[in-house]
Amino acid sequence: MSLLNLLAFSPVFAVEENSPKNSNQSQKNTLDIPNLSENFIPVTRAELLTQQPKTNDNEKETEAEGNTTITDDADIFLEAIGEKDSLPESTPTYVIEKEEIQKQGASSVAEILKRLPGFAINDVGYGADIHTGTYYRGASINQSVFLINGRPINNNISTYHGNTDLNSIPVESIERVELYSGAASSLYGSSAFGGIVNIITKQGDGKPRFTGTVEFGSLSLNNQQVSYGGSTDAVKYNFSFERYFVDNRYPVPVGAANRDSQGFLFNADTATSTYFGSIAVDINPKNSLNLDIKTLSSRRGLIYFGFPLQKDRLDHDGLNIGLAWKTQLDDKRNSILTTTIGYNQDYFSTYGPTVFQGTEYYRTAILDTKQFSARVDHEWKFNQDNRLRWGIDLKNTDLNGDVFSTSPNRANNNEREDRSVVNTALFAVNTWNISDKFLVDLGVRQTFDGQFGNYLNPSVGIRYEISPTIAIRGSWIGAQRNPGLDQLYVYDTVHGWEPNPDLKPETGSAWTAGVDINLSSNLQGQFTYFGSSLDNRLGIINGRWENIGLVDTNGLEAALQLEINRTWSTFVNYTYTDAEIKTGTETGLQLGLIPYSLLQTGIAYENAGWQANLYLTYNSGSRRSLYNKPGDKNTDFSPSFVNLDFSGRIPVSKNVGLMLHLENLLGEQYERVNRIYSPGFTFRLGLTANI
């Protein structure tokens, strides 16, 4: 059977599904979903791997020994770029490869994720602010886990203090982005009410090569990317640099947030610089060592609290270092041990003027978070029908907070805080193939936290193949997200919010149920119901952090991908999210900033280096919930809008390409969220070269 009949191109993402394996069935001419660790990702475009023939153990060992594999079809060549972890098989893993990232013209992780089903990302693109929200299945960025090469990068700092700014993570160093959910939460963190985003960085491969990109566009945008990578017999290396700037000064309508006296959006400029480097060494056939380092410098203005005019600035400096040692404990790759140590630092400095009784004063807030982490992770395959992944996570987080204000009404709260917390967790996920069509994932995570004691979070997932073309699945997880050290102890002199050392953790559960359908060799569909119940939700009441109640979320994701022919493809993603507040003064209301409906569709053309992608987005609008304009009600919704984007590539030569991105072709200056408006039509033009 031709592999082309098993691959359907998605212009947005790849979905890698998994199903039970059975050595007897590997000889049958039926279609099954492979283990994530057995997949080889095409280097030319993102793919939807919904069904694929199985291989026996000997074939797997042969493939694992080399860097490439050639299928029965001579014209199809697949390259294995690194190894993927063995993940719970009851829920899909969405994957966006670097080729698709380039085609989209994404310049940040936020822009990569915004086209995935389930995501509603407001703080992305021209004029974006970091406070307006990234949500996955109704859960905020604080209630999801973000990783780089399997290490945590979000330090549990409040959204309003900076948190994980996805617009400040450039894409030049990214190999792919993976999205997990379900039982994977037992592996990576008890706070994953939403999901787990793992950013996999590039490794060099083959002959040393230089890649460079220069891009210019509307609103003084300029972006330069440079990378150099390659490999020798035992060493792979990759180094890159990226610089990005945009002034985001454009006319906005009366009533818009942070509209200055001239009618322009004020204080929205953004500048980032990122350095990245990685070195991987194959010590011997059973041992490998990988070191990667990323530094970030971000300088930007803040616009969200724009009534009156917001003048605050945010400086963010970050450092992330990771060292991983992977060793094969047997001769058949049935026992693999990975040991990782990491260091992550985020330095946030927010500063600006404040007015009290007609006099302007100055205030500043500094949060310096240092996090040391260590992880021992063992993948152990007992037999064809049983696999265990277990280990231990260690994490020490230290927060230094320094707040100062010359304003008389805030000076009494000037302080310095130095707080630390140690968090240790034991985790295990067992995948049990009950039959060749039915599997169960059972997971558990036992946490020992220096601040909130000991707690247990279980997970379970199931998957059943009704036929070679239809599979049903479901998952349930218990989760707990602890308040950040800043919310517990550090006064927010910028917003005037008091900490609360008596805060309780956010607790609850999340669940999914879905069906995956291979409608034809070129048409695949995924349909997922998702839900969650989150108690003790954190928020602000009368200027103080408090546990304010219960939120129940129910929603639906639908994703269809169609490969029309070898050059044309299309997709449709739709997400409905009902995140209802169940207690408190806003009982019955939708969570703020989350749209009920979000639809994305597109069509793509690719042939001989020519590329063209047309994307359409529909957003039903979201509730204006925080810091509204005087006179607005907290039940008001921003209007719905439709956005149309185009991206294309023209090959100038074998190694040079011209990139064009036209955003908001309809030219509508819609309200993105909470009185923050888009600039209307914008463009970006760039040149990329490989040497």
C-alpha positions, -999 to +999 in steps of 0.1 A: +000+000+000+014+034-010+023+056+020+007+085+001-026+069+007-019+072+044-009+108+046-032+137+044-016+172+043-029+197+068-020+233+061-019+240+098-008+211+120+000+174+122-019+150+145-001+119+155-025+093+168-017+061+186-033+027+191-026-007+205+001-028+190+001-066+185+028-086+170+004-109+152-015-081+136+017-064+123+015-087+093-021-078+084-030-054+057-050-032+080-045+003+092-035+012+128-023+043+145+015+040+154+032+047+187+044+083+188+080+072+192+078+051+161+068+079+137+091+097+113+081+132+105+084+144+069+108+173+065+090+190+037+056+196+052+034+190+082+014+158+080-017+143+096-007+107+106-040+092+114-034+056+102-003+037+093+007+001+089+026-015+119+061-027+119+075-056+138+103-053+163+131-061+139+120-034+116+118-009+144+153-017+155+166-013+120+150+021+117+163+032+150+199+025+141+200+050+113+190+086+107+168+080+077+144+054+063+132+048+028+097+035+022+086+010-004+077+040-026+110+051-042+098+087-045+090+092-008+119+100+015+114+105+052+141+118+077+140+111+114+148+144+131+155+135+167+134+110+188+100+116+202+090+106+237+067+077+243+035+094+254+001+082+266-018+068+236-054+076+245-053+112+233-039+127+201-007+148+200-009+178+178+024+187+161+035+217+141+067+212+122+092+240+113+082+239+076+046+247+085+058+274+109+077+290+080+048+288+057+025+305+082+050+333+086+048+329+124+072+350+144+064+337+179+050+307+197+017+325+201+013+328+164+021+291+160-005+280+185-033+304+174-043+281+145-046+250+166-081+239+176-090+246+212-068+278+214-081+313+218-052+337+218-059+374+221-024+387+229-008+379+195+003+399+165+003+437+158-008+457+188-009+428+212-005+431+249+006+404+272-024+407+296-053+399+273-050+362+275-040+328+261-066+302+266-068+265+258-101+248+262-111+276+285-080+273+308-056+302+311-019+302+304-014+297+342-034+265+341-014+249+313+022+236+313+048+251+289+081+232+283+112+236+262+127+202+253+106+187+282+117+213+308+094+238+324+097+274+312+067+290+330+076+298+367+039+302+378+041+340+379+008+358+376-004+369+342-004+405+353+032+404+363+045+390+330+042+352+332+051+333+301+050+358+273+046+337+242+051+367+219+087+368+232+097+333+222+109+336+186+107+307+161+141+305+145+154+280+170+122+258+170+121+224+153+085+217+162+058+225+187+038+196+203+005+199+222-005+171+247-035+166+269-052+138+289-030+114+308+002+133+297-006+156+326+007+129+350+040+131+333+045+168+332+025+186+358-005+187+380-015+222+368-024+211+333-061+218+334-057+229+298-029+211+281+009+208+278+029+227+251+064+213+245+087+234+223+113+212+207+144+231+195+166+224+165+197+202+163+222+204+135+222+176+109+245+168+080+267+193+062+271+226+080+246+252+067+239+288+071+203+301+071+194+338+071+161+357+069+155+394+066+119+407+069+103+442+069+067+453+071+041+477+083+044+497+115+083+498+112+084+460+116+118+445+110+130+410+118+164+394+112+171+357+118+205+339+114+213+303+122+242+280+116+241+242+122+255+209+111+270+177+124+301+155+125+301+117+131+292+121+168+283+157+173+253+178+162+253+216+167+230+245+160+234+282+169+209+310+160+201+346+167+169+365+161+160+402+165+125+416+162+110+451+164+076+467+157+064+501+169+027+493+167+017+530+163-014+532+143-048+551+144-075+536+166-111+546+170-125+567+198-130+546+228-101+523+221-077+514+250-046+536+252-056+561+225-035+592+227-044+628+220-035+623+183-058+593+179-030+567+178-024+536+198+002+546+224+031+528+241+027+495+222+062+491+207+079+457+211+116+447+207+131+413+214+165+397+209+171+360+213+203+338+212+201+300+211+226+272+209+226+235+212+252+207+211+243+170+211+270+143+214+265+106+208+289+092+233+284+056+222+256+036+206+237+036+239+244+070+254+239+105+242+243+140+258+225+172+248+231+208+260+210+237+250+210+274+261+185+302+252+187+338+263+160+364+258+159+402+261+125+418+256+115+455+259+079+466+254+052+490+264+019+480+281-015+490+268-041+469+284-051+491+313-056+520+290-080+542+309-065+566+316-035+565+292-012+537+301+025+545+302+041+515+319+070+497+304+080+460+309+115+447+306+119+409+305+152+391+305+153+353+304+178+325+305+171+288+300+197+261+302+192+223+300+214+193+300+200+159+292+216+124+292+198+096+275+210+060+280+197+027+266+197+001+294+192-030+272+200-042+237+164-039+222+155-003+232+129-016+257+144+003+286+155+039+281+166+062+310+167+100+305+182+123+332+177+161+328+188+191+348+177+226+340+179+262+351+153+289+342+155+325+351+129+352+344+136+388+353+106+411+350+108+449+357+076+469+353+079+507+358+061+539+350+043+570+364+012+570+386-010+599+395-024+606+430-044+637+438-033+654+406+004+649+412+025+624+392+047+599+411+069+570+400+065+533+408+084+501+399+080+464+405+108+438+400+102+401+400+133+379+397+125+342+395+151+315+395+141+279+391+163+248+393+149+215+380+159+179+377+141+149+362+147+112+360+125+096+334+124+058+327+106+043+297+102+006+303+085-017+278+077-050+295+062-066+264+042-059+233+011-051+254+025-032+284+046-002+287+054+019+318+069+054+319+078+066+354+102+088+373+107+118+396+106+155+392+125+180+414+120+217+413+132+246+435+117+280+428+131+312+443+114+346+439+129+379+447+104+407+447+113+444+450+084+470+448+087+507+453+065+537+448+069+574+457+031+578+457+018+586+493-010+561+490+013+532+481+046+540+498+036+521+529+036+489+508+072+493+496+090+461+503+115+434+493+105+397+495+127+367+491+106+335+490+114+299+480+094+267+475+105+231+468+083+209+448+089+172+443+067+147+423+067+110+416+049+101+383+039+070+364+018+063+334+011+027+323-001+019+288-019-014+287-030-030+254-060-050+266-064-062+230-052-053+196-079-026+194-084-015+230-060+002+253-060+019+286-037+046+300-035+048+338-015+076+353-007+090+387+013+120+400+021+122+437+034+157+446+052+169+477+050+207+479+068+229+505+040+254+504+008+233+500+017+198+513+012+165+496-015+157+471-023+130+445-035+136+410-047+105+390-054+103+353-070+077+330-074+074+292-090+048+269-090+042+232-109+017+211-107+010+174-142+003+162-128-003+127-096+005+108-111+039+100-129+048+132-116+051+168-132+065+199-113+078+229-117+095+263-097+108+292-101+122+327-075+139+349-074+154+384-054+186+386-042+212+411-026+245+404-009+263+433-009+301+436+023+318+425+047+332+451+040+367+438+002+363+445+010+350+480+036+375+491+044+404+468+025+437+467+016+447+432+025+484+433+017+489+396-020+478+399-023+484+436-032+448+444-024+432+477-010+397+481-028+370+501-008+344+520-040+325+528-048+316+491-059+281+484-048+260+453-071+259+423-084+223+422-106+202+400-106+179+370-107+179+332-120+154+307-124+146+270-144+123+248-138+121+210-139+102+178-113+100+150-125+092+116-105+083+084-133+094+060-111+085+030-075+082+021-073+120+017-099+132+043-096+129+080-117+143+109-114+147+146-142+155+169-136+161+206-159+171+235-140+187+264-149+198+298-134+209+331-145+220+366-122+244+384-128+254+420-111+281+441-104+301+410-080+330+417-090+366+411-090+401+425-117+412+449-114+448+463-078+451+453-066+418+469-060+383+455-087+359+466-102+325+458-134+336+441-152+305+432-161+277+407-160+277+369-174+249+348-163+246+311-178+226+283-168+227+247-164+211+213-135+208+189-139+198+153-110+194+129-112+183+092-082+180+068-085+173+031-057+167+006-073+176-027-043+165-047-005+166-044-005+204-047-038+216-031-050+210+005-075+225+028-086+224+065-114+235+088-111+239+126-139+249+149-140+254+187-170+261+209-162+270+245-187+276+272-168+287+304-195+295+329-189+312+363-208+292+388-204+313+420-198+349+431-211+382+418-206+371+381-226+338+384-239+327+351-215+348+330-190+336+305-154+339+316-140+372+303-119+374+271-129+339+259-151+337+227-179+312+225-171+303+189-138+304+170-135+290+134-105+288+112-102+275+077-078+277+049-065+265+016-029+258+006-010+254-026+026+240-028+046+230-059+082+232-069+090+257-042+060+279-048+037+283-018+004+301-013-018+299+019-051+316+025-064+316+061-099+328+073-107+333+110-141+339+126-143+351+162-177+355+179-164+381+203-156+379+240-169+395+272-153+427+283-145+418+318-116+438+333-107+474+334-135+484+311-141+519+298-162+539+323-198+533+314-192+498+300-210+469+316-193+436+326-219+418+305-209+436+273-193+416+245-169+428+218-184+425+183-177+394+162-153+397+134-139+379+103-102+381+094-085+370+062-047+364+059-025+354+030+011+340+030+032+330+000+067+320-011+083+327-045+115+307-053+141+331-066+167+304-069+174+269-055+185+284-021+167+318-020+130+325-016+109+356-014+082+356+014+051+377+014+025+379+042-007+400+039-027+402+071-063+414+075-070+415+037-105+428+044-090+459+061-115+458+090-102+474+121-120+450+144-119+450+182-096+422+191-105+421+228-115+445+256-112+477+236-079+468+220-082+471+182-063+456+153-045+480+129-064+469+098-045+458+067-007+451+072+020+434+052+054+418+057+080+411+030+110+390+035+139+372+019+153+339+031+184+320+020+202+287+027+239+283+021 
